[in-house]
């Protein structure tokens, strides 16, 4: 017992080898099938928008860190991921200067004004897309470039159920945002993230479940709503962001179900044909409350001591 030494150190006492760089690299790897599909269907426009958005996002974050006299940490990959995600949720015909402006908004307003990585309450890429949508309505909603070997320039949600075949929706030969048309590519990326442990199934399953139930309840096709628009991409790559989603298991179920319900409310009774961006941002706003409501009870709290 005399040889026993008690070593006292500051928290955290439980550590692993995971880092921000590894997590961001895993997301980029998961996005490779989506990037490949977008380049296949939309050719140069996909390359143009992804490169411009990524470069603008990295540059904006570096400028903010320099102005604040902070270490330049763009090497962690978070700005790169934000830029790539933003490019994948905009129309292929978006002008280059709008893409650059959207990336600047995503990093500056969606991330850096809150303090940087880990402190932003809203998904930065979705903030950038929302600002573009309200600032440039025509460019973001009315100018769709048809993919290779197709003739229609309208999105499946605009055309309605039955206008586009399920195989086209699954493989991606339909008009839409760069990374949202191919369900196959998105699912491949999601499987990889789940395998690596960076995707909690509760959020996407909650979204899918709510969409299916509400579609059936309103007499619509659940498969059409799952495969059209940005439901899959949003559920896999946006809603599962660990910074802006709940930390508890029950909270993630509530978060996912809430997103799915809002999507279907907008699509069914709203004037907007989509709804995924606003649904996720709205649920991002209530994430702190969900965390508060669903946090585990402290051991012994609320227990009455009998006298």
Secondary structure, 3 states (H helix, E strand, C coil): CCCCCCCCCCCCCCCCCCCHHHHHHHHHHHHHHHHHHHHHHHCHHHHHHHHHHHHHHHHHHHHHHHHCCCCCCHHHCHHHHHHHHHHCCCECCCCHHHHHHHHHHHHHCCCHHHCCCCCCCCCHHHHHHHHHHHHCHHHHHCCCCCCCCCCCCCEHHHHCCCCCCHHHHHHCCCECECCCCCHHHHHHHHHHHHHHCCCCHHHHHHHHHHHHHHHHHCCCCHHHHHHCCCHHHHHHHHCCCCCCCCCCHHHHHHHHHHHHHHHHHHHHHCCCCCCHHHHHHHHHHHHHHHHHHHCCCCCCCCCCCCC
